Amino acid sequence: MRRYLLWTLALSCGSHLWAASSTKTEIVEETEKLETKIFCSKTSEKEALSGCEKWLETQSKTLGPRLLTSYCSQGELVSNNAGCLYRATGELKYVLRKYRTETEKVN
């Protein structure tokens, strides 16, 4: 019974302290970033393009609304590299934000 009373008291004090403060978050800085990645295929331009599109889809889900632009070039033939006959280039631009959070006590 004693533990129950202490637990109830702790919860009520914690909720009272939480209610007595306000949190304010603001954006301090925004920086645009550009990321480029090359996708190679020995067999076809479609394979290179497919790898690029899958990467962009994953990045889009991860970045969400921070993603500004995304682009995949068509799989182009590269004649001077035996390990990479077809190449697609993926590019995305996103924004990084720095935040400042302040907690204020409300009287």
Secondary structure as UniProt FT lines:
FT   HELIX           2..19
FT   STRAND          21..41
FT   HELIX           45..63
FT   HELIX           64..66
FT   STRAND          67..72
FT   STRAND          76..77
FT   TURN            82..83
FT   STRAND          86..105
//
